[in-house]
Amino acid sequence: MFYYVLKYVLLGPLLRLLFRPRIAGLEHIPAEGAAIVAGNHLSFSDHFLMPAIIKRRITFLAKAEYFTGPGLKGRLTAAFFHSAGQIPVDRSGKEAGQAAIREGLGVLDKGELLGIYPEGTRSHDGRLYKGKVGVAVMALKAGVPVVPCAMVGTFEIQPPGQVLPKIKRVTVRFGKPLDFSRYAGLENQKAAIRAVTDEIMYAILELSGQEYVDRYAADVKAEQQEQEQRAGRTSRFPRRRS
C-alpha cells in the first residue's frame, strides 16, 4: 500500500516536477506478467526515478547496506526501502549471489516486475561496466523477457558521494523486450549465460551511449581505492634524499 502512496502521492509527482524526465519506450514494459527490467546504474537517484516512471509496481534487489546503516539516517533509509517493497541482498560471496537469484525468482514467480542492475554496483565514473550473470540465470530459469533500460543524466545530477541531487532534467529510455527462449534449459551453461548477459549489456549500451569497459565495476573500484591508499601512504612518508 505504502508503495503506491510514495509513487502517486508523495515522491513520484515531486520527482516528475523537479527532474522533468524525458521518457522513451515506456510502451515496451509489459502491461502484465513477469519481466525483468535491467538498467545501468549511475546514481542513487536511479532507485527512485525509474519506479516513478513505470506504471506497474517494480521490485528491486537492493544492497543489504541500505537496510543496515547506523544511526537515524540508517533507520530512515531502511524504513523507506522496506516500505517501498525492496528486497535486501548480501552481495558478498557466491552463496549470496545464489540467495539473490532465489529472491528474484520469487518476485517473477508471482508475475511481477523485477528491477536489477546487472553491473552489481553504481558506476563510479559514468562508464558502463561488464554485467554479472545473475540477470541471465533468472531470465532463463523463469522464462521471462528482459527489458533494457538506460538512465541518462543521473550521474551528472548525483554522482557517488553527493548527498543531494542537482535539479536538472534527465532521460529514461526503455528498449524492446529481449527474448531468450532460444537458450531455454541452458541456465547452467556458462557460455550461454555469459552470452545472454552480454546481449543485455549491449542493449543497455545502445540506449545509454556510455563508454563500455569489459571489466567488473567492483574490481576497478577496488583497484583504484588501493592505488589511492598507496598514494596516501607515500605522501605521508616521502622518500629521503640521499
N, C-alpha and C positions, 0 to 999 in steps of 0.2 A: 504493500500500500504506500509506504513512505517513498518508494522508488518513483511512483507516479506523481507524488506531491513535489518531489525535487525536480522532476522532468518538466512538468507542465505548470507549476505554480511558483516555486522558489528559485531554482537555479537555471532551468532551461531558458525561460524568457529573458533573464538577465544576461546570460551568455550570448544569446542571439542579438540583443541590443548592443552590447559592448563590442563584440568582435565581428558582427555583421558577416557571418561566414558565407562565402560563395560555395555553392553545393553543386556537384556534378555527378550524375549517375546514380542518384538515390533510388531510381526505379529498379536497379539491379539487386537490391535487398529483397529476398523472397517475402511475399506477404504473409506466408505461413510456413510451418515446417522447420525442421532443424537445418542450420547452416552455420558455417564459421566465417567470421569477418576478421581477416588478417591484415594488420596495418603496420606501417612504420611507426617508430616511437621516438619523437623528438623532444617532448616536453611533458612535464607533469600535467599540463593543461589538456593533453590528449584524453586523459581519463574522463574528462567532463564534456568536452566539445563533441566527440563522436556520439556518445549516448544522447546528447541533447538534440542531435540532428536526426538520428534514426527513429522512425515512428514506433517500431516494436521495442520491447524490452530486450536489452542485451546484457549478458553477464560476462564479466571479465575475470580472468585468473590474475589476481593482483599479488605482488610480492608480499611475503609474510611480514616484512618490516613495517608495512603500513598499519599493521594491526597490533604491533608490539612496542611502539615508540614510547619513550619515557615522558613523564610529566603531563601537564594539562593538554599541551598540543598533541601528544601521542594519543591520549584518551579520546580527544575530539576527532582526530583523524581516524582512529579505529572505529568509533561510533558511526562516523559518516560512511565508511566503506561497508560496514556491516549493514547499515540501513539501506544502502544502495544495492544490496544483494551481491556484492562482490565476494569472491572466494579467495582466502589466503593460501599462498603456495610457497613452501620452503624450496628455495632454488639451489640448495647445496646438496651435491651428491647424486648418484644415479637413482637411488630409491626415491629421492624427492621428485625427480623427473617422472617416474612411474606414477607417483601419487597425483601429480598434476594432470597426467593423462587420464587417470581414473575420474578425477573431479570433472574434467572437461567432458568426458564421455557421459557422465551423469546428467550434465546440462543438455547435451544433444539427445540423449535418450528420452528426454521429456518434450522433445520437439521445439526447443528454444534456440535462440541465437547465442553463440559463444564468441566473445571477442578475445583475440590473442595477438600479442606482439611477437612474431617469430624470432626477432633478434635477441629476445630474452632480457633486454635491458635498454634503457634510454641511450640514444646516440649522444656521445659527449662532444661531438664536433660537427653534427649536422649531416654526416655521411650515412649511407645505408650499408649495414654490415650483413655478413653471412647469416642465414636463418638456421635456427635449430630445428631438428626433425620432428619434434613433438607434434607440431601442427599437421604434418603429413600423416603420422601414425593415427591421430584422431580422425582425420578426414577419411582415411581408408577403412578404419575399423567401423566407423559409424556410417560410412557410405553417403556422406553429405557433401554438397558443393562448398567451395571456398570463394568468398567474395573479397578480392583485394581492395585495400583502402590506402589512400595517401593523404596524410596531413601535410599541408604546405603552409609555411609561415609560422608554425607554432614554436620552432626553435628560436626564431627571432624575437617572439614576444616573451618567451620564458625559457632561456637556456638553463642547463643544470646549474644549481647554486643560486638562482634568482628566485626570491620568495614570491614576490607579487608580479604578475604578468603585465607587460605593456599593453595599452589599449590600441590594438592595431588589427586591421582586417586579415582574416585567414581564409584558406581554401581547403575544402574537403572533397576528395574525389573517390568515387567507387567504380570499380571495373566490373566487367561482365563475370558472372559466376564461373569458376573453373570446375570442370567435371573430370574426376579422376577414376571413373568407373572402370577404365581400361586396366587399372592397377589392382582391381579387386582381388583380395586374397594374398597380396604381396606385402602386407604391412610389417612383416618380419624380415623382409629382404632389404638389406642396407642400400643396395643400389637403387631400388625402387623408391624408398622413402627419401633418399637424397635427391633423386630426380624430381619428385613431387615438390619437395621443399624449394628447390632451385627454381622451378617453374612459378611457384607462388611469389618468390622474391623478385623474379624478373618482371612479373606483372605489377608488383608494387613499384619497382624501379621505373617502369614506363609511365606510371601515373604521377610519380613524385618528381622525376627529373634529377634525383640526387646522384652524387658520385657514389659508385659502389666499391666496397672493399671486401675482398674474398677472404675475410678472417672474422672470427667471432669478436663482437664488440667487447665482451668481458675480458678477453685475452689482451686486446690492445690497451684497454683501460689499465689493467694490472701492470703491463709493461711501462706505461707512461708514469704511473704512480711510483713504480720502483726507480725509474730514472730520476724523477723529481726528488725522491728521498735521498738518492745517492748524491745528487747535485747539492742538496741541502747540507748533507754531511761534509761534502768537500768544501763548501763555502764557510762552514763553521771551523774547519780545521785546514786552513790553507797550507800548502807545502812551503817549507822554509827554503829560502835561497841559500845555496852553498857559498 
